[in-house]
Protein backbone atom coordinates (compact mmCIF):
# COMPACT_ATOMS: atom_id res chain seq x y z
CA UNK A 1 0.00 0.00 0.00
CA UNK A 2 1.34 3.41 -0.97
CA UNK A 3 1.66 6.16 1.57
CA UNK A 4 -0.25 9.35 0.72
CA UNK A 5 2.77 11.43 1.74
CA UNK A 6 4.93 9.76 -0.89
CA UNK A 7 2.50 10.75 -3.64
CA UNK A 8 2.35 14.31 -2.35
CA UNK A 9 6.14 14.60 -2.30
CA UNK A 10 6.30 13.28 -5.86
CA UNK A 11 3.71 15.82 -6.97
CA UNK A 12 5.62 18.67 -5.33
CA UNK A 13 8.85 17.57 -7.03
CA UNK A 14 7.04 17.42 -10.39
CA UNK A 15 5.66 20.95 -9.91
CA UNK A 16 9.09 22.26 -8.88
CA UNK A 17 10.73 20.61 -11.92
CA UNK A 18 8.17 22.13 -14.28
CA UNK A 19 8.80 25.53 -12.70
CA UNK A 20 12.57 25.05 -13.09
CA UNK A 21 12.22 24.10 -16.76
CA UNK A 22 10.08 27.16 -17.46
CA UNK A 23 12.63 29.40 -15.74
CA UNK A 24 15.49 27.73 -17.62
CA UNK A 25 13.78 28.38 -20.96
CA UNK A 26 13.17 32.02 -20.00
CA UNK A 27 16.79 32.61 -18.94
CA UNK A 28 19.28 34.60 -20.98
CA UNK A 29 21.68 31.66 -21.26
CA UNK A 30 22.75 30.07 -24.52
CA UNK A 31 20.56 27.45 -26.15
CA UNK A 32 23.11 24.71 -25.42
CA UNK A 33 23.26 25.67 -21.75
CA UNK A 34 19.47 25.64 -21.52
CA UNK A 35 19.28 22.23 -23.18
CA UNK A 36 21.88 20.76 -20.83
CA UNK A 37 20.06 22.10 -17.74
CA UNK A 38 16.72 20.78 -18.97
CA UNK A 39 18.21 17.31 -19.53
CA UNK A 40 19.78 17.36 -16.05
CA UNK A 41 16.49 18.36 -14.42
CA UNK A 42 14.55 15.72 -16.38
CA UNK A 43 16.93 12.81 -15.71
CA UNK A 44 17.79 13.73 -12.10
CA UNK A 45 14.65 15.46 -10.78
CA UNK A 46 15.72 16.17 -7.20
CA UNK A 47 19.48 16.57 -7.64
CA UNK A 48 19.00 18.49 -10.89
CA UNK A 49 16.52 20.84 -9.25
CA UNK A 50 18.85 21.58 -6.34
CA UNK A 51 21.83 22.05 -8.70
CA UNK A 52 19.83 24.38 -10.95
CA UNK A 53 18.70 26.40 -7.94
CA UNK A 54 22.28 26.78 -6.66
CA UNK A 55 24.32 27.19 -9.85
CA UNK A 56 21.92 27.28 -12.79
CA UNK A 57 21.29 30.06 -15.31
CA UNK A 58 19.92 33.25 -13.80
CA UNK A 59 17.94 36.19 -15.16
CA UNK A 60 15.49 36.67 -17.98
mmCIF file as Biopython writes it, N, C-alpha, C and O atoms, coordinates in Angstrom:
data_model
#
loop_
_atom_site.group_PDB
_atom_site.id
_atom_site.type_symbol
_atom_site.label_atom_id
_atom_site.label_alt_id
_atom_site.label_comp_id
_atom_site.label_asym_id
_atom_site.label_entity_id
_atom_site.label_seq_id
_atom_site.pdbx_PDB_ins_code
_atom_site.Cartn_x
_atom_site.Cartn_y
_atom_site.Cartn_z
_atom_site.occupancy
_atom_site.B_iso_or_equiv
_atom_site.auth_seq_id
_atom_site.auth_asym_id
_atom_site.pdbx_PDB_model_num
ATOM 1   N N  . UNK A ? 1  ? 0.839  -1.172 0.000   1.0 0.0 1  A 1 
ATOM 2   C CA . UNK A ? 1  ? 0.000  0.000  0.000   1.0 0.0 1  A 1 
ATOM 3   C C  . UNK A ? 1  ? 0.890  1.244  0.000   1.0 0.0 1  A 1 
ATOM 4   O O  . UNK A ? 1  ? 1.849  1.343  0.765   1.0 0.0 1  A 1 
ATOM 5   N N  . UNK A ? 2  ? 0.548  2.189  -0.876  1.0 0.0 2  A 1 
ATOM 6   C CA . UNK A ? 2  ? 1.337  3.412  -0.975  1.0 0.0 2  A 1 
ATOM 7   C C  . UNK A ? 2  ? 0.928  4.418  0.087   1.0 0.0 2  A 1 
ATOM 8   O O  . UNK A ? 2  ? -0.245 4.546  0.435   1.0 0.0 2  A 1 
ATOM 9   N N  . UNK A ? 3  ? 1.903  5.108  0.578   1.0 0.0 3  A 1 
ATOM 10  C CA . UNK A ? 3  ? 1.663  6.159  1.567   1.0 0.0 3  A 1 
ATOM 11  C C  . UNK A ? 3  ? 1.232  7.437  0.839   1.0 0.0 3  A 1 
ATOM 12  O O  . UNK A ? 3  ? 1.821  7.782  -0.186  1.0 0.0 3  A 1 
ATOM 13  N N  . UNK A ? 4  ? 0.248  8.125  1.333   1.0 0.0 4  A 1 
ATOM 14  C CA . UNK A ? 4  ? -0.245 9.351  0.716   1.0 0.0 4  A 1 
ATOM 15  C C  . UNK A ? 4  ? 0.840  10.424 0.692   1.0 0.0 4  A 1 
ATOM 16  O O  . UNK A ? 4  ? 0.891  11.224 -0.243  1.0 0.0 4  A 1 
ATOM 17  N N  . UNK A ? 5  ? 1.693  10.455 1.687   1.0 0.0 5  A 1 
ATOM 18  C CA . UNK A ? 5  ? 2.774  11.429 1.741   1.0 0.0 5  A 1 
ATOM 19  C C  . UNK A ? 5  ? 3.761  11.265 0.608   1.0 0.0 5  A 1 
ATOM 20  O O  . UNK A ? 5  ? 4.296  12.250 0.099   1.0 0.0 5  A 1 
ATOM 21  N N  . UNK A ? 6  ? 4.008  10.028 0.207   1.0 0.0 6  A 1 
ATOM 22  C CA . UNK A ? 6  ? 4.930  9.763  -0.895  1.0 0.0 6  A 1 
ATOM 23  C C  . UNK A ? 6  ? 4.395  10.360 -2.189  1.0 0.0 6  A 1 
ATOM 24  O O  . UNK A ? 6  ? 5.143  10.975 -2.949  1.0 0.0 6  A 1 
ATOM 25  N N  . UNK A ? 7  ? 3.104  10.180 -2.442  1.0 0.0 7  A 1 
ATOM 26  C CA . UNK A ? 7  ? 2.497  10.753 -3.636  1.0 0.0 7  A 1 
ATOM 27  C C  . UNK A ? 7  ? 2.524  12.269 -3.633  1.0 0.0 7  A 1 
ATOM 28  O O  . UNK A ? 7  ? 2.730  12.896 -4.672  1.0 0.0 7  A 1 
ATOM 29  N N  . UNK A ? 8  ? 2.318  12.853 -2.469  1.0 0.0 8  A 1 
ATOM 30  C CA . UNK A ? 8  ? 2.346  14.311 -2.349  1.0 0.0 8  A 1 
ATOM 31  C C  . UNK A ? 8  ? 3.751  14.846 -2.601  1.0 0.0 8  A 1 
ATOM 32  O O  . UNK A ? 8  ? 3.916  15.865 -3.272  1.0 0.0 8  A 1 
ATOM 33  N N  . UNK A ? 9  ? 4.751  14.174 -2.076  1.0 0.0 9  A 1 
ATOM 34  C CA . UNK A ? 9  ? 6.141  14.599 -2.302  1.0 0.0 9  A 1 
ATOM 35  C C  . UNK A ? 9  ? 6.484  14.506 -3.786  1.0 0.0 9  A 1 
ATOM 36  O O  . UNK A ? 9  ? 7.125  15.403 -4.334  1.0 0.0 9  A 1 
ATOM 37  N N  . UNK A ? 10 ? 6.061  13.428 -4.433  1.0 0.0 10 A 1 
ATOM 38  C CA . UNK A ? 10 ? 6.298  13.276 -5.861  1.0 0.0 10 A 1 
ATOM 39  C C  . UNK A ? 10 ? 5.637  14.381 -6.668  1.0 0.0 10 A 1 
ATOM 40  O O  . UNK A ? 10 ? 6.223  14.897 -7.619  1.0 0.0 10 A 1 
ATOM 41  N N  . UNK A ? 11 ? 4.424  14.743 -6.292  1.0 0.0 11 A 1 
ATOM 42  C CA . UNK A ? 11 ? 3.712  15.815 -6.974  1.0 0.0 11 A 1 
ATOM 43  C C  . UNK A ? 11 ? 4.420  17.156 -6.784  1.0 0.0 11 A 1 
ATOM 44  O O  . UNK A ? 11 ? 4.527  17.941 -7.727  1.0 0.0 11 A 1 
ATOM 45  N N  . UNK A ? 12 ? 4.897  17.418 -5.586  1.0 0.0 12 A 1 
ATOM 46  C CA . UNK A ? 12 ? 5.625  18.668 -5.325  1.0 0.0 12 A 1 
ATOM 47  C C  . UNK A ? 12 ? 6.923  18.734 -6.123  1.0 0.0 12 A 1 
ATOM 48  O O  . UNK A ? 12 ? 7.289  19.795 -6.628  1.0 0.0 12 A 1 
ATOM 49  N N  . UNK A ? 13 ? 7.619  17.607 -6.237  1.0 0.0 13 A 1 
ATOM 50  C CA . UNK A ? 13 ? 8.851  17.566 -7.033  1.0 0.0 13 A 1 
ATOM 51  C C  . UNK A ? 13 ? 8.532  17.813 -8.503  1.0 0.0 13 A 1 
ATOM 52  O O  . UNK A ? 13 ? 9.257  18.540 -9.182  1.0 0.0 13 A 1 
ATOM 53  N N  . UNK A ? 14 ? 7.454  17.213 -8.997  1.0 0.0 14 A 1 
ATOM 54  C CA . UNK A ? 14 ? 7.038  17.425 -10.385 1.0 0.0 14 A 1 
ATOM 55  C C  . UNK A ? 14 ? 6.731  18.896 -10.643 1.0 0.0 14 A 1 
ATOM 56  O O  . UNK A ? 14 ? 7.168  19.449 -11.652 1.0 0.0 14 A 1 
ATOM 57  N N  . UNK A ? 15 ? 5.996  19.528 -9.757  1.0 0.0 15 A 1 
ATOM 58  C CA . UNK A ? 15 ? 5.659  20.947 -9.908  1.0 0.0 15 A 1 
ATOM 59  C C  . UNK A ? 15 ? 6.930  21.802 -9.882  1.0 0.0 15 A 1 
ATOM 60  O O  . UNK A ? 15 ? 7.071  22.726 -10.683 1.0 0.0 15 A 1 
ATOM 61  N N  . UNK A ? 16 ? 7.842  21.502 -8.973  1.0 0.0 16 A 1 
ATOM 62  C CA . UNK A ? 16 ? 9.092  22.262 -8.881  1.0 0.0 16 A 1 
ATOM 63  C C  . UNK A ? 16 ? 9.942  22.070 -10.138 1.0 0.0 16 A 1 
ATOM 64  O O  . UNK A ? 16 ? 10.577 23.019 -10.600 1.0 0.0 16 A 1 
ATOM 65  N N  . UNK A ? 17 ? 9.964  20.868 -10.691 1.0 0.0 17 A 1 
ATOM 66  C CA . UNK A ? 17 ? 10.729 20.611 -11.915 1.0 0.0 17 A 1 
ATOM 67  C C  . UNK A ? 17 ? 10.130 21.357 -13.107 1.0 0.0 17 A 1 
ATOM 68  O O  . UNK A ? 17 ? 10.865 21.901 -13.931 1.0 0.0 17 A 1 
ATOM 69  N N  . UNK A ? 18 ? 8.814  21.384 -13.200 1.0 0.0 18 A 1 
ATOM 70  C CA . UNK A ? 18 ? 8.170  22.131 -14.283 1.0 0.0 18 A 1 
ATOM 71  C C  . UNK A ? 18 ? 8.492  23.615 -14.154 1.0 0.0 18 A 1 
ATOM 72  O O  . UNK A ? 18 ? 8.783  24.278 -15.150 1.0 0.0 18 A 1 
ATOM 73  N N  . UNK A ? 19 ? 8.440  24.134 -12.939 1.0 0.0 19 A 1 
ATOM 74  C CA . UNK A ? 19 ? 8.799  25.534 -12.697 1.0 0.0 19 A 1 
ATOM 75  C C  . UNK A ? 19 ? 10.249 25.796 -13.119 1.0 0.0 19 A 1 
ATOM 76  O O  . UNK A ? 19 ? 10.537 26.799 -13.772 1.0 0.0 19 A 1 
ATOM 77  N N  . UNK A ? 20 ? 11.157 24.891 -12.743 1.0 0.0 20 A 1 
ATOM 78  C CA . UNK A ? 20 ? 12.570 25.054 -13.093 1.0 0.0 20 A 1 
ATOM 79  C C  . UNK A ? 20 ? 12.760 25.060 -14.604 1.0 0.0 20 A 1 
ATOM 80  O O  . UNK A ? 20 ? 13.520 25.873 -15.131 1.0 0.0 20 A 1 
ATOM 81  N N  . UNK A ? 21 ? 12.079 24.162 -15.301 1.0 0.0 21 A 1 
ATOM 82  C CA . UNK A ? 21 ? 12.219 24.095 -16.755 1.0 0.0 21 A 1 
ATOM 83  C C  . UNK A ? 21 ? 11.705 25.379 -17.399 1.0 0.0 21 A 1 
ATOM 84  O O  . UNK A ? 21 ? 12.323 25.892 -18.332 1.0 0.0 21 A 1 
ATOM 85  N N  . UNK A ? 22 ? 10.600 25.893 -16.921 1.0 0.0 22 A 1 
ATOM 86  C CA . UNK A ? 22 ? 10.079 27.158 -17.456 1.0 0.0 22 A 1 
ATOM 87  C C  . UNK A ? 22 ? 11.081 28.280 -17.232 1.0 0.0 22 A 1 
ATOM 88  O O  . UNK A ? 22 ? 11.334 29.074 -18.138 1.0 0.0 22 A 1 
ATOM 89  N N  . UNK A ? 23 ? 11.650 28.355 -16.044 1.0 0.0 23 A 1 
ATOM 90  C CA . UNK A ? 23 ? 12.630 29.404 -15.738 1.0 0.0 23 A 1 
ATOM 91  C C  . UNK A ? 23 ? 13.912 29.226 -16.556 1.0 0.0 23 A 1 
ATOM 92  O O  . UNK A ? 23 ? 14.529 30.210 -16.963 1.0 0.0 23 A 1 
ATOM 93  N N  . UNK A ? 24 ? 14.310 27.988 -16.794 1.0 0.0 24 A 1 
ATOM 94  C CA . UNK A ? 24 ? 15.491 27.732 -17.619 1.0 0.0 24 A 1 
ATOM 95  C C  . UNK A ? 24 ? 15.254 28.245 -19.035 1.0 0.0 24 A 1 
ATOM 96  O O  . UNK A ? 24 ? 16.119 28.912 -19.604 1.0 0.0 24 A 1 
ATOM 97  N N  . UNK A ? 25 ? 14.098 27.942 -19.604 1.0 0.0 25 A 1 
ATOM 98  C CA . UNK A ? 25 ? 13.777 28.377 -20.962 1.0 0.0 25 A 1 
ATOM 99  C C  . UNK A ? 25 ? 13.733 29.901 -21.041 1.0 0.0 25 A 1 
ATOM 100 O O  . UNK A ? 25 ? 14.121 30.469 -22.062 1.0 0.0 25 A 1 
ATOM 101 N N  . UNK A ? 26 ? 13.277 30.566 -20.005 1.0 0.0 26 A 1 
ATOM 102 C CA . UNK A ? 26 ? 13.169 32.023 -19.998 1.0 0.0 26 A 1 
ATOM 103 C C  . UNK A ? 26 ? 14.494 32.722 -19.699 1.0 0.0 26 A 1 
ATOM 104 O O  . UNK A ? 26 ? 14.579 33.944 -19.821 1.0 0.0 26 A 1 
ATOM 105 N N  . UNK A ? 27 ? 15.519 31.983 -19.315 1.0 0.0 27 A 1 
ATOM 106 C CA . UNK A ? 27 ? 16.787 32.608 -18.941 1.0 0.0 27 A 1 
ATOM 107 C C  . UNK A ? 27 ? 17.516 33.146 -20.168 1.0 0.0 27 A 1 
ATOM 108 O O  . UNK A ? 27 ? 17.184 32.810 -21.305 1.0 0.0 27 A 1 
ATOM 109 N N  . UNK A ? 28 ? 18.503 33.977 -19.915 1.0 0.0 28 A 1 
ATOM 110 C CA . UNK A ? 28 ? 19.283 34.601 -20.984 1.0 0.0 28 A 1 
ATOM 111 C C  . UNK A ? 28 ? 20.473 33.741 -21.408 1.0 0.0 28 A 1 
ATOM 112 O O  . UNK A ? 28 ? 21.312 34.204 -22.181 1.0 0.0 28 A 1 
ATOM 113 N N  . UNK A ? 29 ? 20.564 32.535 -20.935 1.0 0.0 29 A 1 
ATOM 114 C CA . UNK A ? 29 ? 21.681 31.655 -21.256 1.0 0.0 29 A 1 
ATOM 115 C C  . UNK A ? 29 ? 21.607 31.193 -22.703 1.0 0.0 29 A 1 
ATOM 116 O O  . UNK A ? 29 ? 20.595 31.367 -23.382 1.0 0.0 29 A 1 
ATOM 117 N N  . UNK A ? 30 ? 22.712 30.597 -23.158 1.0 0.0 30 A 1 
ATOM 118 C CA . UNK A ? 30 ? 22.751 30.069 -24.522 1.0 0.0 30 A 1 
ATOM 119 C C  . UNK A ? 30 ? 21.814 28.868 -24.656 1.0 0.0 30 A 1 
ATOM 120 O O  . UNK A ? 30 ? 21.430 28.246 -23.666 1.0 0.0 30 A 1 
ATOM 121 N N  . UNK A ? 31 ? 21.463 28.564 -25.880 1.0 0.0 31 A 1 
ATOM 122 C CA . UNK A ? 31 ? 20.556 27.446 -26.146 1.0 0.0 31 A 1 
ATOM 123 C C  . UNK A ? 31 ? 21.157 26.136 -25.662 1.0 0.0 31 A 1 
ATOM 124 O O  . UNK A ? 31 ? 20.444 25.304 -25.102 1.0 0.0 31 A 1 
ATOM 125 N N  . UNK A ? 32 ? 22.451 25.938 -25.867 1.0 0.0 32 A 1 
ATOM 126 C CA . UNK A ? 32 ? 23.111 24.713 -25.422 1.0 0.0 32 A 1 
ATOM 127 C C  . UNK A ? 32 ? 23.062 24.585 -23.907 1.0 0.0 32 A 1 
ATOM 128 O O  . UNK A ? 32 ? 22.794 23.505 -23.380 1.0 0.0 32 A 1 
ATOM 129 N N  . UNK A ? 33 ? 23.318 25.677 -23.210 1.0 0.0 33 A 1 
ATOM 130 C CA . UNK A ? 33 ? 23.262 25.668 -21.750 1.0 0.0 33 A 1 
ATOM 131 C C  . UNK A ? 33 ? 21.855 25.336 -21.259 1.0 0.0 33 A 1 
ATOM 132 O O  . UNK A ? 33 ? 21.687 24.554 -20.323 1.0 0.0 33 A 1 
ATOM 133 N N  . UNK A ? 34 ? 20.855 25.927 -21.889 1.0 0.0 34 A 1 
ATOM 134 C CA . UNK A ? 34 ? 19.472 25.637 -21.524 1.0 0.0 34 A 1 
ATOM 135 C C  . UNK A ? 34 ? 19.150 24.164 -21.729 1.0 0.0 34 A 1 
ATOM 136 O O  . UNK A ? 34 ? 18.537 23.527 -20.873 1.0 0.0 34 A 1 
ATOM 137 N N  . UNK A ? 35 ? 19.569 23.632 -22.870 1.0 0.0 35 A 1 
ATOM 138 C CA . UNK A ? 35 ? 19.281 22.229 -23.183 1.0 0.0 35 A 1 
ATOM 139 C C  . UNK A ? 35 ? 19.938 21.295 -22.170 1.0 0.0 35 A 1 
ATOM 140 O O  . UNK A ? 35 ? 19.331 20.316 -21.735 1.0 0.0 35 A 1 
ATOM 141 N N  . UNK A ? 36 ? 21.165 21.599 -21.801 1.0 0.0 36 A 1 
ATOM 142 C CA . UNK A ? 36 ? 21.878 20.764 -20.827 1.0 0.0 36 A 1 
ATOM 143 C C  . UNK A ? 36 ? 21.165 20.806 -19.472 1.0 0.0 36 A 1 
ATOM 144 O O  . UNK A ? 36 ? 20.990 19.764 -18.839 1.0 0.0 36 A 1 
ATOM 145 N N  . UNK A ? 37 ? 20.757 21.983 -19.024 1.0 0.0 37 A 1 
ATOM 146 C CA . UNK A ? 37 ? 20.055 22.096 -17.741 1.0 0.0 37 A 1 
ATOM 147 C C  . UNK A ? 37 ? 18.722 21.374 -17.763 1.0 0.0 37 A 1 
ATOM 148 O O  . UNK A ? 37 ? 18.348 20.733 -16.781 1.0 0.0 37 A 1 
ATOM 149 N N  . UNK A ? 38 ? 18.002 21.470 -18.870 1.0 0.0 38 A 1 
ATOM 150 C CA . UNK A ? 38 ? 16.715 20.775 -18.966 1.0 0.0 38 A 1 
ATOM 151 C C  . UNK A ? 38 ? 16.915 19.268 -18.891 1.0 0.0 38 A 1 
ATOM 152 O O  . UNK A ? 38 ? 16.154 18.577 -18.214 1.0 0.0 38 A 1 
ATOM 153 N N  . UNK A ? 39 ? 17.930 18.750 -19.578 1.0 0.0 39 A 1 
ATOM 154 C CA . UNK A ? 39 ? 18.212 17.309 -19.527 1.0 0.0 39 A 1 
ATOM 155 C C  . UNK A ? 39 ? 18.586 16.886 -18.107 1.0 0.0 39 A 1 
ATOM 156 O O  . UNK A ? 39 ? 18.135 15.843 -17.633 1.0 0.0 39 A 1 
ATOM 157 N N  . UNK A ? 40 ? 19.393 17.676 -17.435 1.0 0.0 40 A 1 
ATOM 158 C CA . UNK A ? 40 ? 19.784 17.358 -16.054 1.0 0.0 40 A 1 
ATOM 159 C C  . UNK A ? 40 ? 18.554 17.322 -15.145 1.0 0.0 40 A 1 
ATOM 160 O O  . UNK A ? 40 ? 18.404 16.403 -14.339 1.0 0.0 40 A 1 
ATOM 161 N N  . UNK A ? 41 ? 17.684 18.308 -15.271 1.0 0.0 41 A 1 
ATOM 162 C CA . UNK A ? 41 ? 16.487 18.363 -14.420 1.0 0.0 41 A 1 
ATOM 163 C C  . UNK A ? 41 ? 15.546 17.190 -14.740 1.0 0.0 41 A 1 
ATOM 164 O O  . UNK A ? 41 ? 14.923 16.635 -13.836 1.0 0.0 41 A 1 
ATOM 165 N N  . UNK A ? 42 ? 15.444 16.816 -16.012 1.0 0.0 42 A 1 
ATOM 166 C CA . UNK A ? 42 ? 14.555 15.717 -16.378 1.0 0.0 42 A 1 
ATOM 167 C C  . UNK A ? 42 ? 15.076 14.358 -15.915 1.0 0.0 42 A 1 
ATOM 168 O O  . UNK A ? 42 ? 14.302 13.533 -15.428 1.0 0.0 42 A 1 
ATOM 169 N N  . UNK A ? 43 ? 16.380 14.117 -16.060 1.0 0.0 43 A 1 
ATOM 170 C CA . UNK A ? 43 ? 16.935 12.811 -15.706 1.0 0.0 43 A 1 
ATOM 171 C C  . UNK A ? 43 ? 17.238 12.649 -14.216 1.0 0.0 43 A 1 
ATOM 172 O O  . UNK A ? 43 ? 17.231 11.533 -13.698 1.0 0.0 43 A 1 
ATOM 173 N N  . UNK A ? 44 ? 17.501 13.753 -13.536 1.0 0.0 44 A 1 
ATOM 174 C CA . UNK A ? 44 ? 17.789 13.725 -12.100 1.0 0.0 44 A 1 
ATOM 175 C C  . UNK A ? 44 ? 16.891 14.756 -11.409 1.0 0.0 44 A 1 
ATOM 176 O O  . UNK A ? 44 ? 17.365 15.831 -11.041 1.0 0.0 44 A 1 
ATOM 177 N N  . UNK A ? 45 ? 15.610 14.449 -11.228 1.0 0.0 45 A 1 
ATOM 178 C CA . UNK A ? 45 ? 14.648 15.461 -10.781 1.0 0.0 45 A 1 
ATOM 179 C C  . UNK A ? 45 ? 15.022 16.195 -9.496  1.0 0.0 45 A 1 
ATOM 180 O O  . UNK A ? 45 ? 14.931 17.422 -9.454  1.0 0.0 45 A 1 
ATOM 181 N N  . UNK A ? 46 ? 15.431 15.497 -8.470  1.0 0.0 46 A 1 
ATOM 182 C CA . UNK A ? 46 ? 15.718 16.168 -7.197  1.0 0.0 46 A 1 
ATOM 183 C C  . UNK A ? 46 ? 17.097 16.808 -7.225  1.0 0.0 46 A 1 
ATOM 184 O O  . UNK A ? 46 ? 17.240 17.990 -6.913  1.0 0.0 46 A 1 
ATOM 185 N N  . UNK A ? 47 ? 18.102 16.046 -7.594  1.0 0.0 47 A 1 
ATOM 186 C CA . UNK A ? 47 ? 19.476 16.569 -7.640  1.0 0.0 47 A 1 
ATOM 187 C C  . UNK A ? 47 ? 19.592 17.676 -8.680  1.0 0.0 47 A 1 
ATOM 188 O O  . UNK A ? 47 ? 20.239 18.694 -8.436  1.0 0.0 47 A 1 
ATOM 189 N N  . UNK A ? 48 ? 18.968 17.482 -9.836  1.0 0.0 48 A 1 
ATOM 190 C CA . UNK A ? 48 ? 19.004 18.490 -10.890 1.0 0.0 48 A 1 
ATOM 191 C C  . UNK A ? 48 ? 18.336 19.784 -10.461 1.0 0.0 48 A 1 
ATOM 192 O O  . UNK A ? 48 ? 18.813 20.874 -10.777 1.0 0.0 48 A 1 
ATOM 193 N N  . UNK A ? 49 ? 17.233 19.661 -9.742  1.0 0.0 49 A 1 
ATOM 194 C CA . UNK A ? 49 ? 16.519 20.843 -9.251  1.0 0.0 49 A 1 
ATOM 195 C C  . UNK A ? 49 ? 17.377 21.621 -8.258  1.0 0.0 49 A 1 
ATOM 196 O O  . UNK A ? 49 ? 17.469 22.846 -8.338  1.0 0.0 49 A 1 
ATOM 197 N N  . UNK A ? 50 ? 17.991 20.922 -7.342  1.0 0.0 50 A 1 
ATOM 198 C CA . UNK A ? 50 ? 18.855 21.579 -6.345  1.0 0.0 50 A 1 
ATOM 199 C C  . UNK A ? 50 ? 20.061 22.225 -7.034  1.0 0.0 50 A 1 
ATOM 200 O O  . UNK A ? 50 ? 20.425 23.357 -6.716  1.0 0.0 50 A 1 
ATOM 201 N N  . UNK A ? 51 ? 20.681 21.505 -7.979  1.0 0.0 51 A 1 
ATOM 202 C CA . UNK A ? 51 ? 21.832 22.045 -8.701  1.0 0.0 51 A 1 
ATOM 203 C C  . UNK A ? 51 ? 21.439 23.278 -9.506  1.0 0.0 51 A 1 
ATOM 204 O O  . UNK A ? 51 ? 22.168 24.270 -9.522  1.0 0.0 51 A 1 
ATOM 205 N N  . UNK A ? 52 ? 20.284 23.219 -10.176 1.0 0.0 52 A 1 
ATOM 206 C CA . UNK A ? 52 ? 19.826 24.376 -10.948 1.0 0.0 52 A 1 
ATOM 207 C C  . UNK A ? 52 ? 19.589 25.565 -10.019 1.0 0.0 52 A 1 
ATOM 208 O O  . UNK A ? 52 ? 19.961 26.693 -10.342 1.0 0.0 52 A 1 
ATOM 209 N N  . UNK A ? 53 ? 18.980 25.315 -8.883  1.0 0.0 53 A 1 
ATOM 210 C CA . UNK A ? 53 ? 18.703 26.399 -7.941  1.0 0.0 53 A 1 
ATOM 211 C C  . UNK A ? 53 ? 19.993 27.053 -7.446  1.0 0.0 53 A 1 
ATOM 212 O O  . UNK A ? 53 ? 20.051 28.272 -7.282  1.0 0.0 53 A 1 
ATOM 213 N N  . UNK A ? 54 ? 21.023 26.246 -7.209  1.0 0.0 54 A 1 
ATOM 214 C CA . UNK A ? 54 ? 22.277 26.777 -6.661  1.0 0.0 54 A 1 
ATOM 215 C C  . UNK A ? 54 ? 23.191 27.380 -7.716  1.0 0.0 54 A 1 
ATOM 216 O O  . UNK A ? 54 ? 23.784 28.432 -7.479  1.0 0.0 54 A 1 
ATOM 217 N N  . UNK A ? 55 ? 23.323 26.737 -8.883  1.0 0.0 55 A 1 
ATOM 218 C CA . UNK A ? 55 ? 24.324 27.191 -9.853  1.0 0.0 55 A 1 
ATOM 219 C C  . UNK A ? 55 ? 23.798 27.352 -11.268 1.0 0.0 55 A 1 
ATOM 220 O O  . UNK A ? 55 ? 24.578 27.582 -12.192 1.0 0.0 55 A 1 
ATOM 221 N N  . UNK A ? 56 ? 22.502 27.236 -11.453 1.0 0.0 56 A 1 
ATOM 222 C CA . UNK A ? 56 ? 21.922 27.285 -12.789 1.0 0.0 56 A 1 
ATOM 223 C C  . UNK A ? 56 ? 21.868 28.676 -13.384 1.0 0.0 56 A 1 
ATOM 224 O O  . UNK A ? 56 ? 22.254 29.655 -12.745 1.0 0.0 56 A 1 
ATOM 225 N N  . UNK A ? 57 ? 21.379 28.754 -14.630 1.0 0.0 57 A 1 
ATOM 226 C CA . UNK A ? 57 ? 21.289 30.060 -15.310 1.0 0.0 57 A 1 
ATOM 227 C C  . UNK A ? 57 ? 20.341 30.998 -14.576 1.0 0.0 57 A 1 
ATOM 228 O O  . UNK A ? 57 ? 19.288 30.585 -14.090 1.0 0.0 57 A 1 
ATOM 229 N N  . UNK A ? 58 ? 20.725 32.243 -14.507 1.0 0.0 58 A 1 
ATOM 230 C CA . UNK A ? 58 ? 19.922 33.254 -13.801 1.0 0.0 58 A 1 
ATOM 231 C C  . UNK A ? 58 ? 19.428 34.318 -14.768 1.0 0.0 58 A 1 
ATOM 232 O O  . UNK A ? 58 ? 19.976 34.470 -15.860 1.0 0.0 58 A 1 
ATOM 233 N N  . UNK A ? 59 ? 18.419 35.040 -14.381 1.0 0.0 59 A 1 
ATOM 234 C CA . UNK A ? 59 ? 17.941 36.194 -15.158 1.0 0.0 59 A 1 
ATOM 235 C C  . UNK A ? 59 ? 16.968 35.825 -16.247 1.0 0.0 59 A 1 
ATOM 236 O O  . UNK A ? 59 ? 16.691 34.653 -16.503 1.0 0.0 59 A 1 
ATOM 237 N N  . UNK A ? 60 ? 16.449 36.875 -16.891 1.0 0.0 60 A 1 
ATOM 238 C CA . UNK A ? 60 ? 15.490 36.673 -17.978 1.0 0.0 60 A 1 
ATOM 239 C C  . UNK A ? 60 ? 16.040 37.179 -19.282 1.0 0.0 60 A 1 
ATOM 240 O O  . UNK A ? 60 ? 15.369 37.092 -20.310 1.0 0.0 60 A 1 
#
